[in-house]
Amino acid sequence: MEKSTTRNKKHFQRLLIFLLVFFLFFTDNFLFAKQKQTYSELRVVPQSSFCFTEEATQFVLKIPNVPPAQVSFYTEPANSSVSFVSSYKDEYIPENSSSLERGTLIQLWYKFKKTGSITPPQLSVSINNKSCKISFEPITVYENLNTVQPVLSINIQNKENNGNEITCIEGEQLKFIVYIKYAVQIISFDWELPENSIFSELKRYEITEGQPRGTTFSPSYEPVASFSWQPLSVGKIKFPNIKIVATAYNGKRYDLSLQNYIVNVMPSEKENENSKINENVFAYAFTKPVSIQNESNAKVKSVVNPQKILTLRKAERNSFPFNSVVEKRISAEKEIGLEPGENEPSIPLYKVFLISSLVLLIISVILFVLKKTRPAVIAITFYAVFLVGTVVSGIPLTLDYALFAGGIVSPIPEQAASSSVVVQPGSRIIIQKKAGEWVYIKYSDTYGWVQESQVYYIK
């Protein structure tokens, strides 16, 4: 009986040891599984929301309440566009914790070769000899600032563009905004005025004021200016060419222009219904004046001939710059409510530059023939300066400037054509081409047709 009791006692002890080991094993695995689940919710976080190609970018992993001695890690093999640079492990004290509850801080640096939203491979972490994988948060990679160039873009209100082609109706007003990104500063801002259209600038934004935006990178598009454009001829025409000189983050200047957008201008329904009438009227406009007169035409005929300003501008053209004639002309323009226009190109100044450059050229040739090199170089240098002056002062003289009697500027050479563009009497215009009794003019940002009898050439 005593032996049976001893045997039972041994079996009970073995069973108790087995249950204790099983309990400890189950408890350990249960607790670690729960702990592993908690750690797997951690993320390796980039220190910035974006970075640049070929630059080392820092990522950080914080493991709370686990000292660095109990943590080890290794990085998974990266692909060809992501390369591991280095890593560092240190300790830190989590927020709202006592100094005894030390955590682990893992810092990693990566480089990226491609742009876009990129996520590095998972980080393998061992905590108390138990392994888990922790994912990275994605980061947006942009082109390196040493190579990135400013980019222009447009947004046309209420219009969808098919690639680089935009469709509208003849006479329809298109309002659009020009945007730029990757630019630090705009140095200059200009555009080429399209023919057979009404084009005007509506608003300029802060970036055009010429002040640098600083070195803080911004990937967003910034508005430059808004415009209104009204094509007045049917067919495929080029979009107005906006030209901008801007500096990039690398300090270089870039000459920018919009893409070659093509605008497909469709005829209006009204024009389709009256196409034959319009063709007859258009052809008749080149033979003799149409007898139809509206209120706007009556205003044009009643305008006083601006002979005083015309005489002063002719005198200004035939005299040297910066003389009393310029002051008298400006005063005369202000008397009739005009803003002082541009100065006339000087014919005498052009002749002086031309004759001087010819004389210096002859002197230079003679000195080179006589083998007097130093005086010849000096003479040729002065010749180059005067030659530039000849070109600069001579180019404006090749344009046909005139004064306009004032009134309506028509989109087509017809007296009956409707238009809301009115130019003040005495305004200085440029004649670009002629068709019968009509001339095509440019005034400021406006192009259009007027009768030649209403213009007075400045010769």
C-alpha positions in Angstrom: 0.0 0.0 0.0 2.9 2.3 0.8 4.5 1.6 -2.5 1.3 2.4 -4.4 1.0 5.7 -2.5 4.7 6.6 -3.4 4.1 5.7 -7.1 1.0 7.9 -7.3 2.8 10.7 -5.7 5.6 10.5 -8.3 3.0 10.5 -11.1 1.3 13.5 -9.6 4.6 15.4 -9.4 5.4 14.6 -13.0 2.0 15.7 -14.1 2.3 18.9 -12.1 5.7 19.7 -13.7 4.3 19.0 -17.2 1.3 21.3 -16.6 3.7 24.0 -15.2 6.0 23.8 -18.3 2.9 23.8 -20.6 1.5 26.8 -18.8 4.8 28.7 -18.9 5.2 27.9 -22.6 1.7 28.8 -23.5 1.8 32.0 -21.5 5.2 33.0 -23.1 3.9 32.4 -26.6 0.6 34.1 -25.9 2.2 37.2 -24.5 4.8 37.4 -27.3 2.1 36.9 -29.9 0.2 39.8 -28.4 3.5 41.8 -28.1 4.4 40.8 -31.7 1.0 42.1 -32.9 1.6 45.3 -31.0 5.1 45.8 -32.6 3.8 44.9 -36.1 1.5 48.0 -35.8 4.6 50.2 -35.6 5.8 51.9 -38.8 9.1 53.2 -40.0 8.4 56.9 -40.6 10.2 59.3 -43.0 11.4 62.5 -41.4 9.9 64.5 -44.3 6.9 64.1 -46.5 9.1 64.2 -49.6 12.7 63.9 -50.7 14.8 64.1 -53.8 16.6 61.6 -56.0 20.2 60.7 -55.2 20.0 62.3 -51.7 20.2 60.4 -48.4 16.8 60.4 -46.7 16.2 59.6 -43.1 13.6 57.2 -41.7 12.9 56.6 -38.0 11.5 53.6 -36.0 10.6 54.1 -32.3 10.1 51.0 -30.2 8.7 52.0 -26.8 9.6 50.3 -23.5 12.3 48.0 -25.0 15.9 48.8 -24.3 18.4 48.8 -27.3 20.2 45.7 -25.9 17.1 43.6 -26.5 16.6 44.8 -30.1 18.4 43.8 -33.3 17.4 44.5 -36.9 18.5 44.0 -40.5 17.3 45.5 -43.7 15.7 43.5 -46.5 17.4 43.5 -49.9 16.2 46.6 -51.8 15.5 46.9 -55.6 17.5 48.8 -58.2 15.6 52.1 -57.5 16.1 52.0 -53.7 19.5 51.7 -52.1 20.3 51.4 -48.3 22.9 53.9 -47.1 23.4 53.4 -43.3 21.7 52.9 -40.0 22.1 53.8 -36.3 20.5 52.4 -33.1 20.2 54.5 -30.0 17.9 54.7 -26.9 15.2 57.2 -26.2 12.6 57.8 -23.5 9.0 57.7 -24.8 6.7 60.6 -24.1 4.6 60.4 -20.9 6.9 57.7 -19.5 9.4 57.6 -16.6 13.1 57.6 -17.2 13.2 53.9 -16.3 11.0 53.0 -19.3 13.6 53.2 -22.0 12.8 52.7 -25.6 14.8 52.0 -28.8 15.4 54.4 -31.6 16.4 53.1 -35.0 17.5 55.5 -37.7 18.0 54.4 -41.3 19.1 56.3 -44.5 18.1 55.4 -48.0 18.7 56.8 -51.5 16.2 56.7 -54.4 16.9 56.8 -58.1 13.4 57.2 -59.4 10.6 59.7 -58.7 7.1 58.9 -57.5 5.6 57.5 -54.3 8.0 54.8 -53.1 8.0 52.4 -50.1 11.2 50.7 -49.0 11.2 47.0 -48.2 10.0 45.9 -44.8 12.4 46.1 -41.8 13.2 42.8 -40.0 13.3 43.4 -36.2 14.2 40.9 -33.5 12.9 41.7 -30.0 14.1 39.4 -27.2 15.1 36.9 -29.9 11.5 37.0 -31.3 11.3 38.2 -35.0 8.7 40.4 -36.7 8.5 42.6 -39.8 7.7 46.3 -39.7 6.6 48.2 -42.7 7.7 51.6 -44.0 5.4 54.5 -44.7 5.6 55.6 -48.3 7.5 58.8 -49.3 7.1 61.0 -52.4 10.4 61.4 -54.3 11.0 64.4 -56.6 13.7 65.1 -59.1 16.9 66.4 -57.6 16.9 70.1 -57.1 20.2 70.4 -58.9 18.5 69.2 -62.1 14.8 70.0 -61.8 13.6 72.7 -64.2 10.5 75.0 -63.8 7.4 73.9 -65.7 4.5 76.0 -67.1 0.9 74.8 -67.3 -2.5 76.4 -68.1 -6.0 75.9 -66.9 -8.8 77.0 -69.2 -12.1 77.7 -67.5 -15.0 75.4 -68.6 -12.9 73.8 -71.3 -11.5 70.3 -71.6 -8.4 69.9 -73.8 -7.7 66.7 -75.8 -4.0 66.5 -75.5 -2.6 69.7 -76.9 -5.8 70.6 -78.9 -8.6 72.8 -77.6 -11.9 73.4 -79.3 -13.9 76.6 -79.1 -16.4 78.6 -81.2 -15.4 81.7 -83.2 -15.8 84.8 -81.0 -16.0 82.8 -77.8 -14.1 84.3 -74.9 -11.6 82.0 -73.3 -10.4 82.7 -69.8 -7.3 80.9 -68.6 -4.7 81.0 -65.9 -1.0 80.3 -66.4 0.7 78.3 -63.6 4.4 77.6 -62.8 6.1 75.1 -60.5 9.6 74.4 -59.4 10.5 78.1 -59.7 12.1 80.3 -57.1 11.7 83.6 -58.9 10.2 85.0 -62.1 12.7 87.4 -63.8 10.6 88.5 -66.8 7.1 87.8 -68.1 5.9 88.5 -71.6 3.7 87.1 -74.4 3.3 87.2 -78.2 0.0 88.8 -79.1 -2.0 86.6 -81.5 -3.5 88.1 -84.7 -7.2 88.1 -85.5 -8.1 88.0 -81.8 -8.8 90.1 -78.8 -6.3 89.4 -76.0 -6.0 91.0 -72.6 -4.4 90.4 -69.2 -6.8 90.2 -66.3 -4.6 89.8 -63.2 -1.1 89.1 -62.1 -0.3 87.1 -59.0 2.3 87.6 -56.3 5.0 85.5 -57.9 5.4 88.0 -60.7 6.5 90.7 -58.4 10.1 89.6 -58.7 10.7 88.7 -55.1 12.5 85.3 -54.5 10.3 82.7 -52.7 13.2 81.5 -50.7 14.8 78.1 -50.8 11.9 76.2 -49.3 10.8 73.6 -51.9 7.2 73.5 -53.0 5.9 70.9 -55.5 2.7 72.7 -56.1 1.7 74.9 -59.1 1.7 78.6 -58.4 -0.6 81.0 -60.4 1.3 83.5 -62.5 -1.4 85.5 -64.4 -4.9 85.2 -65.8 -5.9 86.2 -69.3 -8.9 86.7 -71.6 -8.6 85.6 -75.2 -11.2 85.8 -78.0 -10.3 84.1 -81.3 -12.0 85.9 -84.2 -11.1 83.7 -87.2 -12.2 80.1 -88.0 -9.6 77.3 -88.3 -6.7 75.9 -86.4 -4.6 78.5 -84.7 -1.8 78.5 -82.2 -2.5 79.3 -78.5 -1.0 82.6 -77.3 2.6 82.0 -76.5 3.4 83.0 -72.9 7.1 83.5 -72.3 8.7 83.5 -68.8 12.3 83.7 -67.6 12.5 82.0 -64.2 15.2 80.8 -61.8 15.2 77.3 -60.5 16.3 76.0 -57.1 19.8 75.3 -58.6 20.2 79.1 -59.3 20.0 78.7 -63.1 17.8 80.8 -65.3 15.4 79.0 -67.7 13.5 80.4 -70.7 10.1 78.9 -70.5 7.1 78.9 -72.9 3.8 77.0 -73.1 3.5 73.8 -75.0 2.4 74.1 -78.6 -1.3 74.1 -77.9 -3.5 74.2 -81.0 -7.0 75.8 -80.8 -9.6 74.5 -83.2 -11.9 77.5 -83.8 -15.3 76.3 -85.1 -17.8 78.6 -86.9 -20.7 79.9 -84.9 -24.3 78.8 -85.8 -25.1 82.3 -86.8 -22.2 82.4 -89.2 -23.3 79.1 -90.8 -26.8 80.4 -91.4 -25.5 83.6 -93.0 -22.3 82.4 -94.6 -23.2 83.6 -98.1 -24.2 87.0 -96.9 -21.0 87.4 -94.9 -18.9 86.3 -97.9 -20.6 88.9 -100.1 -20.1 91.6 -97.5 -16.5 90.7 -97.0 -15.7 90.8 -100.7 -17.6 94.1 -101.1 -15.5 95.7 -98.3 -12.5 95.7 -100.6 -14.2 97.5 -103.5 -16.1 100.5 -102.0 -17.4 101.4 -98.5 -20.6 99.8 -97.4 -23.4 102.2 -97.1 -24.5 100.8 -93.7 -23.6 103.0 -90.8 -24.1 102.4 -87.2 -23.7 104.5 -84.1 -20.0 103.5 -83.7 -19.1 104.4 -87.3 -20.8 107.8 -86.9 -18.5 108.4 -83.9 -15.5 107.6 -85.9 -16.4 110.1 -88.6 -16.9 112.9 -86.1 -13.4 112.5 -84.6 -11.2 115.6 -85.0 -8.0 115.0 -87.1 -5.1 114.9 -84.5 -2.9 117.1 -86.7 -1.1 118.8 -83.8 0.1 115.5 -82.3 0.9 114.2 -85.8 3.1 117.3 -86.5 4.9 117.0 -83.2 5.6 113.2 -83.7 7.0 113.9 -87.2 9.2 116.6 -85.8 10.3 114.2 -83.0 11.2 111.5 -85.6 13.3 114.0 -87.5 15.3 115.3 -84.5 17.6 113.9 -81.9 16.2 112.3 -78.7 15.6 114.2 -75.5 14.6 117.6 -76.9 11.8 120.1 -76.3 9.7 118.5 -79.1 9.1 115.4 -76.9 7.9 117.5 -74.0 5.5 119.4 -76.3 4.1 116.2 -77.7 3.5 114.7 -74.3 1.8 117.9 -73.2 -0.5 117.8 -76.3 -1.4 114.1 -75.7 -2.3 114.9 -72.1 -4.6 117.8 -73.2 -6.8 115.4 -75.1 -6.8 112.8 -72.3 -4.2 110.4 -73.7 -1.6 108.6 -71.8 1.9 109.7 -73.1 2.8 107.2 -75.8 6.2 105.8 -76.7 8.9 108.1 -78.1 9.5 108.2 -81.8 12.6 106.6 -83.2 15.2 109.2 -84.3 16.2 109.3 -88.0 19.2 111.7 -87.3 20.5 109.4 -84.5 20.2 106.4 -86.9 22.2 108.3 -89.6 24.9 109.3 -87.1 25.3 105.6 -86.0 25.3 104.4 -89.6 27.8 106.9 -90.9 30.1 106.5 -87.9 30.1 102.7 -88.2 31.0 103.0 -91.9 33.8 105.4 -91.2 35.2 103.2 -88.3 35.0 100.2 -90.6 37.1 101.9 -93.2 39.6 103.1 -90.6 39.9 99.6 -89.2 40.6 98.1 -92.6 43.3 100.8 -93.3 45.0 100.2 -89.9 45.0 96.5 -90.4 46.5 96.9 -93.9 49.2 99.2 -92.3 49.8 96.5 -89.7 49.0 98.8 -86.8 47.3 96.1 -84.8 46.5 97.9 -81.5 44.9 101.0 -83.1 43.1 98.7 -85.5 41.6 96.6 -82.6 40.5 99.8 -80.8 38.9 101.0 -84.1 37.1 97.7 -84.7 35.8 97.7 -81.1 34.2 101.2 -81.6 32.9 99.9 -85.0 31.1 97.0 -83.2 29.6 99.4 -80.7 28.3 101.8 -83.4 27.1 98.9 -85.5 24.9 97.7 -82.6 23.6 101.3 -82.2 22.8 101.3 -85.9 20.8 98.1 -85.6 18.9 99.1 -82.4 18.0 102.6 -83.7 17.2 101.4 -87.2 14.8 98.5 -86.5 12.0 100.7 -85.2 12.3 102.8 -88.4 11.3 99.8 -90.4 7.9 99.7 -88.8 4.9 101.6 -90.1 3.8 103.9 -87.2 0.6 106.0 -87.5 -1.9 107.9 -85.4 -5.5 106.6 -85.3 -8.4 109.0 -85.6 -10.1 106.9 -82.9 -13.2 104.6 -82.8 -14.0 101.0 -83.3 -11.4 98.3 -84.1 -13.1 95.6 -86.1 -12.3 91.9 -86.0 -12.8 91.7 -89.8 -12.6 94.4 -92.6 -16.3 95.3 -92.5 -18.0 98.5 -91.3 -21.0 96.5 -90.2 -19.0 94.1 -88.0 -19.7 94.3 -84.3 -16.9 94.9 -81.9 -16.5 96.2 -78.3 -12.9 97.4 -78.8 -12.6 101.2 -79.0 -9.3 103.1 -79.3 -9.0 106.7 -78.3 -8.3 109.4 -80.9 -4.6 110.3 -81.4 -3.4 106.9 -80.2 -0.2 105.7 -81.8 -0.6 102.4 -83.7 1.5 100.0 -85.8 0.3 99.2 -89.4 1.0 95.5 -90.0 -0.7 94.8 -93.3 -3.1 96.3 -95.8 -6.1 94.9 -97.7 -8.0 97.3 -100.0 -9.2 100.3 -98.1 -8.5 98.5 -94.7 -5.4 98.2 -92.7 -4.6 95.7 -89.9 -3.3 97.5 -86.8 -1.7 96.7 -83.5 -2.4 98.9 -80.5 -1.1 97.8 -77.1 -2.6 94.3 -76.6 -5.3 94.7 -79.4 -5.3 93.7 -83.0 -7.9 94.5 -85.6 -9.0 96.2 -88.8 -9.7 99.9 -89.4 -10.2 101.9 -92.5 -7.0 103.4 -93.9 -8.7 106.8 -94.2 -8.8 106.9 -90.3 -5.0 106.5 -89.9 -2.3 109.2 -90.3 1.2 107.9 -91.1 4.2 109.2 -89.2 7.0 109.8 -91.7 
